C-alpha cells in the first residue's frame, strides 16, 4: 500500500469502528468477558492511543538522525519482516499480561473515542506528505518487530486497526450484539 492508500484504509477502518460504537451503550462498551480481558471500549482506546502516543510519534522521531532513539540502519527482526512481507499481523490473539503501563483505561465517553480516532486521521493526513522526505535508514525500535522506519511505523497503524477487528468480533459475540 502506498501512503494515500494507508490513509484511506485507516479512514475506512475508523468509520467502521465508529459505526460499531453508535450501536453500543456505555455499559456494553465497558463490559469485559473476564477480569483479565479488555472491553470493547478499552480496545478502541488502545487503538487510538497506540497511534497517537507510539506509532505517529515514532514517525516524527525518525525525521532526526541525531535523536538518541533513532538507530540509523536498524532492521526488522524475523517477526517484523514477516508482518511487513504479508502486510498484516498474524490472525492470532496477542495477549499481554495486564499491567498499569499497558492495559488501557475504560473510556469515559463515546465522544472520547470519536475524538481520539478522528485525531489519528487528522495527524496521519498531516504527516503523510512528508513521509518520502524521511530517510528510510532512520529507524526506531519496536518491542516486537525490531527497528522500523517512518513509513513502516505509519503503515503499522493501518495493520493494527485491521488486526483488532478479530477482537471486535469476539467482543460483539460476548455482548450478544
ChimeraX commands (.cxc) that place a marker at each C-alpha (Angstrom):
marker #1 position 0.00,0.00,0.00 radius 0.5
marker #1 position 1.18,3.48,-0.72 radius 0.5
marker #1 position 0.77,6.34,1.76 radius 0.5
marker #1 position -2.53,7.55,0.30 radius 0.5
marker #1 position -3.98,4.04,0.37 radius 0.5
marker #1 position -2.89,3.64,4.00 radius 0.5
marker #1 position -4.67,6.86,4.99 radius 0.5
marker #1 position -7.81,5.83,3.07 radius 0.5
marker #1 position -7.79,2.42,4.74 radius 0.5
marker #1 position -7.41,3.93,8.23 radius 0.5
marker #1 position -10.26,6.31,7.42 radius 0.5
marker #1 position -12.43,3.34,6.39 radius 0.5
marker #1 position -11.39,1.35,9.48 radius 0.5
marker #1 position -12.17,4.35,11.67 radius 0.5
marker #1 position -15.60,4.73,10.08 radius 0.5
marker #1 position -16.23,1.03,10.69 radius 0.5
marker #1 position -15.23,1.27,14.38 radius 0.5
marker #1 position -17.23,4.46,14.92 radius 0.5
marker #1 position -20.31,2.87,13.31 radius 0.5
marker #1 position -19.94,-0.03,15.72 radius 0.5
marker #1 position -19.66,2.47,18.56 radius 0.5
marker #1 position -23.02,4.06,17.76 radius 0.5
marker #1 position -24.82,0.75,18.35 radius 0.5
marker #1 position -23.45,0.29,21.88 radius 0.5
marker #1 position -24.28,1.89,25.20 radius 0.5
marker #1 position -21.59,2.71,27.76 radius 0.5
marker #1 position -22.36,-0.43,29.78 radius 0.5
marker #1 position -21.76,-2.61,26.74 radius 0.5
marker #1 position -18.71,-0.61,25.77 radius 0.5
marker #1 position -17.12,-1.17,29.19 radius 0.5
marker #1 position -18.22,-4.78,29.84 radius 0.5
marker #1 position -15.36,-7.27,29.92 radius 0.5
marker #1 position -15.68,-11.00,29.20 radius 0.5
marker #1 position -13.20,-11.77,32.02 radius 0.5
marker #1 position -11.30,-9.78,34.63 radius 0.5
marker #1 position -8.06,-10.17,32.70 radius 0.5
marker #1 position -9.60,-9.26,29.31 radius 0.5
marker #1 position -10.28,-5.92,27.66 radius 0.5
marker #1 position -13.66,-4.42,26.99 radius 0.5
marker #1 position -14.57,-3.14,23.54 radius 0.5
marker #1 position -14.05,0.39,24.84 radius 0.5
marker #1 position -10.57,-0.46,26.11 radius 0.5
marker #1 position -9.73,-1.98,22.74 radius 0.5
marker #1 position -10.77,1.23,20.96 radius 0.5
marker #1 position -8.80,3.35,23.45 radius 0.5
marker #1 position -5.81,1.07,22.79 radius 0.5
marker #1 position -6.09,1.58,19.01 radius 0.5
marker #1 position -6.27,5.35,19.14 radius 0.5
marker #1 position -3.66,5.73,21.87 radius 0.5
marker #1 position -1.19,3.37,20.17 radius 0.5
marker #1 position -1.42,5.51,17.06 radius 0.5
marker #1 position -1.36,8.86,18.90 radius 0.5
marker #1 position 1.29,8.11,21.51 radius 0.5
marker #1 position 3.54,5.47,19.93 radius 0.5
marker #1 position 3.23,4.99,16.17 radius 0.5
marker #1 position 2.82,8.61,15.00 radius 0.5
marker #1 position 5.39,9.99,17.47 radius 0.5
marker #1 position 7.88,7.40,16.21 radius 0.5
marker #1 position 7.27,8.59,12.64 radius 0.5
marker #1 position 8.31,12.04,13.87 radius 0.5
marker #1 position 11.34,10.69,15.76 radius 0.5
marker #1 position 12.58,9.08,12.53 radius 0.5
marker #1 position 12.94,12.57,11.00 radius 0.5
marker #1 position 16.03,13.37,13.09 radius 0.5
marker #1 position 19.03,11.03,12.84 radius 0.5
marker #1 position 20.61,12.86,15.83 radius 0.5
marker #1 position 17.74,11.83,18.12 radius 0.5
marker #1 position 19.09,9.22,20.59 radius 0.5
marker #1 position 16.07,6.97,19.87 radius 0.5
marker #1 position 17.00,6.74,16.17 radius 0.5
marker #1 position 19.11,3.80,15.09 radius 0.5
marker #1 position 20.48,4.57,11.65 radius 0.5
marker #1 position 20.39,1.40,9.57 radius 0.5
marker #1 position 18.35,-0.67,12.03 radius 0.5
marker #1 position 16.47,-3.65,10.70 radius 0.5
marker #1 position 13.37,-5.60,11.49 radius 0.5
marker #1 position 13.61,-8.94,13.26 radius 0.5
marker #1 position 12.21,-12.10,11.62 radius 0.5
marker #1 position 8.74,-11.46,13.04 radius 0.5
marker #1 position 8.77,-7.89,11.77 radius 0.5
marker #1 position 9.98,-9.00,8.34 radius 0.5
marker #1 position 7.10,-11.48,8.09 radius 0.5
marker #1 position 4.43,-8.99,9.23 radius 0.5
marker #1 position 5.53,-6.41,6.67 radius 0.5
marker #1 position 6.02,-9.03,3.93 radius 0.5
marker #1 position 2.38,-10.16,4.22 radius 0.5
marker #1 position 1.08,-6.69,5.15 radius 0.5
marker #1 position -0.76,-7.75,8.29 radius 0.5
marker #1 position -0.41,-9.18,11.75 radius 0.5
marker #1 position -0.91,-12.94,12.02 radius 0.5
marker #1 position -4.57,-13.82,12.68 radius 0.5
marker #1 position -3.83,-14.89,16.24 radius 0.5
marker #1 position -4.61,-13.45,19.64 radius 0.5
marker #1 position -1.75,-11.42,21.01 radius 0.5
marker #1 position -2.17,-11.18,24.74 radius 0.5
marker #1 position 0.00,-9.21,27.11 radius 0.5
marker #1 position -0.40,-9.72,30.86 radius 0.5
marker #1 position -2.49,-6.95,32.47 radius 0.5
marker #1 position -0.38,-4.09,33.79 radius 0.5
marker #1 position -0.90,-0.44,34.71 radius 0.5
marker #1 position 1.50,0.62,31.93 radius 0.5
marker #1 position -0.12,-1.39,29.13 radius 0.5
marker #1 position -3.77,-2.03,29.99 radius 0.5
marker #1 position -5.88,0.82,28.59 radius 0.5
marker #1 position -8.33,2.62,30.85 radius 0.5
marker #1 position -12.03,2.28,30.23 radius 0.5
marker #1 position -13.32,5.13,28.06 radius 0.5
marker #1 position -15.08,7.95,29.86 radius 0.5
marker #1 position -17.47,8.50,26.95 radius 0.5
marker #1 position -18.16,7.57,23.37 radius 0.5
marker #1 position -17.14,11.11,22.44 radius 0.5
marker #1 position -13.66,10.48,23.87 radius 0.5
marker #1 position -13.26,7.59,21.42 radius 0.5
marker #1 position -14.73,9.51,18.48 radius 0.5
marker #1 position -12.43,12.47,19.12 radius 0.5
marker #1 position -9.35,10.29,19.61 radius 0.5
marker #1 position -9.94,8.28,16.45 radius 0.5
marker #1 position -10.60,11.43,14.44 radius 0.5
marker #1 position -7.39,12.93,15.84 radius 0.5
marker #1 position -5.46,9.95,14.47 radius 0.5
marker #1 position -6.81,10.63,10.98 radius 0.5
marker #1 position -6.03,14.35,11.17 radius 0.5
marker #1 position -2.48,13.62,12.28 radius 0.5
marker #1 position -1.98,10.93,9.63 radius 0.5
marker #1 position -3.15,13.32,6.89 radius 0.5
marker #1 position -0.77,15.93,8.24 radius 0.5
marker #1 position 2.33,13.74,8.33 radius 0.5
marker #1 position 1.66,11.70,5.14 radius 0.5
marker #1 position 3.03,14.27,2.65 radius 0.5
marker #1 position 6.40,14.36,4.46 radius 0.5
marker #1 position 6.98,10.59,4.67 radius 0.5
marker #1 position 9.01,10.43,1.46 radius 0.5
marker #1 position 11.40,13.05,2.85 radius 0.5
marker #1 position 12.29,10.99,5.96 radius 0.5
marker #1 position 15.38,8.83,5.31 radius 0.5
marker #1 position 14.44,5.14,5.26 radius 0.5
marker #1 position 17.61,4.26,7.17 radius 0.5
marker #1 position 16.38,6.24,10.22 radius 0.5
marker #1 position 14.69,3.62,12.37 radius 0.5
marker #1 position 13.18,3.37,15.85 radius 0.5
marker #1 position 12.86,0.14,17.81 radius 0.5
marker #1 position 9.52,-1.64,18.11 radius 0.5
marker #1 position 9.14,-4.10,21.03 radius 0.5
marker #1 position 8.02,-6.97,18.79 radius 0.5
marker #1 position 9.27,-6.23,15.28 radius 0.5
marker #1 position 12.77,-4.80,15.60 radius 0.5
marker #1 position 13.63,-1.45,14.02 radius 0.5
marker #1 position 11.04,0.30,11.84 radius 0.5
marker #1 position 11.42,3.34,9.63 radius 0.5
marker #1 position 8.87,6.17,9.39 radius 0.5
marker #1 position 6.86,4.59,6.57 radius 0.5
marker #1 position 6.70,1.30,8.46 radius 0.5
marker #1 position 5.53,3.00,11.67 radius 0.5
marker #1 position 2.89,4.76,9.57 radius 0.5
marker #1 position 1.77,1.52,7.90 radius 0.5
marker #1 position 1.66,-0.20,11.29 radius 0.5
marker #1 position -1.32,1.97,12.26 radius 0.5
marker #1 position -3.38,0.54,9.42 radius 0.5
marker #1 position -2.31,-3.05,10.11 radius 0.5
marker #1 position -3.06,-2.61,13.82 radius 0.5
marker #1 position -6.57,-1.27,13.16 radius 0.5
marker #1 position -7.29,-4.22,10.83 radius 0.5
marker #1 position -5.89,-6.74,13.30 radius 0.5
marker #1 position -8.20,-5.67,16.11 radius 0.5
marker #1 position -11.31,-6.36,14.02 radius 0.5
marker #1 position -10.91,-10.01,15.10 radius 0.5
marker #1 position -11.13,-8.91,18.73 radius 0.5
marker #1 position -14.13,-6.70,17.94 radius 0.5
marker #1 position -15.97,-9.74,16.54 radius 0.5
marker #1 position -15.19,-11.81,19.66 radius 0.5
marker #1 position -16.33,-9.00,21.96 radius 0.5
marker #1 position -19.55,-8.42,19.99 radius 0.5
marker #1 position -20.29,-12.13,20.27 radius 0.5
marker #1 position -19.70,-11.93,24.03 radius 0.5
marker #1 position -22.05,-8.95,24.25 radius 0.5
marker #1 position -24.66,-10.65,22.10 radius 0.5
marker #1 position -24.90,-7.73,19.66 radius 0.5
marker link #1:1,2 radius 0.2
marker link #1:2,3 radius 0.2
marker link #1:3,4 radius 0.2
marker link #1:4,5 radius 0.2
marker link #1:5,6 radius 0.2
marker link #1:6,7 radius 0.2
marker link #1:7,8 radius 0.2
marker link #1:8,9 radius 0.2
marker link #1:9,10 radius 0.2
marker link #1:10,11 radius 0.2
marker link #1:11,12 radius 0.2
marker link #1:12,13 radius 0.2
marker link #1:13,14 radius 0.2
marker link #1:14,15 radius 0.2
marker link #1:15,16 radius 0.2
marker link #1:16,17 radius 0.2
marker link #1:17,18 radius 0.2
marker link #1:18,19 radius 0.2
marker link #1:19,20 radius 0.2
marker link #1:20,21 radius 0.2
marker link #1:21,22 radius 0.2
marker link #1:22,23 radius 0.2
marker link #1:23,24 radius 0.2
marker link #1:24,25 radius 0.2
marker link #1:25,26 radius 0.2
marker link #1:26,27 radius 0.2
marker link #1:27,28 radius 0.2
marker link #1:28,29 radius 0.2
marker link #1:29,30 radius 0.2
marker link #1:30,31 radius 0.2
marker link #1:31,32 radius 0.2
marker link #1:32,33 radius 0.2
marker link #1:33,34 radius 0.2
marker link #1:34,35 radius 0.2
marker link #1:35,36 radius 0.2
marker link #1:36,37 radius 0.2
marker link #1:37,38 radius 0.2
marker link #1:38,39 radius 0.2
marker link #1:39,40 radius 0.2
marker link #1:40,41 radius 0.2
marker link #1:41,42 radius 0.2
marker link #1:42,43 radius 0.2
marker link #1:43,44 radius 0.2
marker link #1:44,45 radius 0.2
marker link #1:45,46 radius 0.2
marker link #1:46,47 radius 0.2
marker link #1:47,48 radius 0.2
marker link #1:48,49 radius 0.2
marker link #1:49,50 radius 0.2
marker link #1:50,51 radius 0.2
marker link #1:51,52 radius 0.2
marker link #1:52,53 radius 0.2
marker link #1:53,54 radius 0.2
marker link #1:54,55 radius 0.2
marker link #1:55,56 radius 0.2
marker link #1:56,57 radius 0.2
marker link #1:57,58 radius 0.2
marker link #1:58,59 radius 0.2
marker link #1:59,60 radius 0.2
marker link #1:60,61 radius 0.2
marker link #1:61,62 radius 0.2
marker link #1:62,63 radius 0.2
marker link #1:63,64 radius 0.2
marker link #1:64,65 radius 0.2
marker link #1:65,66 radius 0.2
marker link #1:66,67 radius 0.2
marker link #1:67,68 radius 0.2
marker link #1:68,69 radius 0.2
marker link #1:69,70 radius 0.2
marker link #1:70,71 radius 0.2
marker link #1:71,72 radius 0.2
marker link #1:72,73 radius 0.2
marker link #1:73,74 radius 0.2
marker link #1:74,75 radius 0.2
marker link #1:75,76 radius 0.2
marker link #1:76,77 radius 0.2
marker link #1:77,78 radius 0.2
marker link #1:78,79 radius 0.2
marker link #1:79,80 radius 0.2
marker link #1:80,81 radius 0.2
marker link #1:81,82 radius 0.2
marker link #1:82,83 radius 0.2
marker link #1:83,84 radius 0.2
marker link #1:84,85 radius 0.2
marker link #1:85,86 radius 0.2
marker link #1:86,87 radius 0.2
marker link #1:87,88 radius 0.2
marker link #1:88,89 radius 0.2
marker link #1:89,90 radius 0.2
marker link #1:90,91 radius 0.2
marker link #1:91,92 radius 0.2
marker link #1:92,93 radius 0.2
marker link #1:93,94 radius 0.2
marker link #1:94,95 radius 0.2
marker link #1:95,96 radius 0.2
marker link #1:96,97 radius 0.2
marker link #1:97,98 radius 0.2
marker link #1:98,99 radius 0.2
marker link #1:99,100 radius 0.2
marker link #1:100,101 radius 0.2
marker link #1:101,102 radius 0.2
marker link #1:102,103 radius 0.2
marker link #1:103,104 radius 0.2
marker link #1:104,105 radius 0.2
marker link #1:105,106 radius 0.2
marker link #1:106,107 radius 0.2
marker link #1:107,108 radius 0.2
marker link #1:108,109 radius 0.2
marker link #1:109,110 radius 0.2
marker link #1:110,111 radius 0.2
marker link #1:111,112 radius 0.2
marker link #1:112,113 radius 0.2
marker link #1:113,114 radius 0.2
marker link #1:114,115 radius 0.2
marker link #1:115,116 radius 0.2
marker link #1:116,117 radius 0.2
marker link #1:117,118 radius 0.2
marker link #1:118,119 radius 0.2
marker link #1:119,120 radius 0.2
marker link #1:120,121 radius 0.2
marker link #1:121,122 radius 0.2
marker link #1:122,123 radius 0.2
marker link #1:123,124 radius 0.2
marker link #1:124,125 radius 0.2
marker link #1:125,126 radius 0.2
marker link #1:126,127 radius 0.2
marker link #1:127,128 radius 0.2
marker link #1:128,129 radius 0.2
marker link #1:129,130 radius 0.2
marker link #1:130,131 radius 0.2
marker link #1:131,132 radius 0.2
marker link #1:132,133 radius 0.2
marker link #1:133,134 radius 0.2
marker link #1:134,135 radius 0.2
marker link #1:135,136 radius 0.2
marker link #1:136,137 radius 0.2
marker link #1:137,138 radius 0.2
marker link #1:138,139 radius 0.2
marker link #1:139,140 radius 0.2
marker link #1:140,141 radius 0.2
marker link #1:141,142 radius 0.2
marker link #1:142,143 radius 0.2
marker link #1:143,144 radius 0.2
marker link #1:144,145 radius 0.2
marker link #1:145,146 radius 0.2
marker link #1:146,147 radius 0.2
marker link #1:147,148 radius 0.2
marker link #1:148,149 radius 0.2
marker link #1:149,150 radius 0.2
marker link #1:150,151 radius 0.2
marker link #1:151,152 radius 0.2
marker link #1:152,153 radius 0.2
marker link #1:153,154 radius 0.2
marker link #1:154,155 radius 0.2
marker link #1:155,156 radius 0.2
marker link #1:156,157 radius 0.2
marker link #1:157,158 radius 0.2
marker link #1:158,159 radius 0.2
marker link #1:159,160 radius 0.2
marker link #1:160,161 radius 0.2
marker link #1:161,162 radius 0.2
marker link #1:162,163 radius 0.2
marker link #1:163,164 radius 0.2
marker link #1:164,165 radius 0.2
marker link #1:165,166 radius 0.2
marker link #1:166,167 radius 0.2
marker link #1:167,168 radius 0.2
marker link #1:168,169 radius 0.2
marker link #1:169,170 radius 0.2
marker link #1:170,171 radius 0.2
marker link #1:171,172 radius 0.2
marker link #1:172,173 radius 0.2
marker link #1:173,174 radius 0.2
marker link #1:174,175 radius 0.2
marker link #1:175,176 radius 0.2
marker link #1:176,177 radius 0.2
view
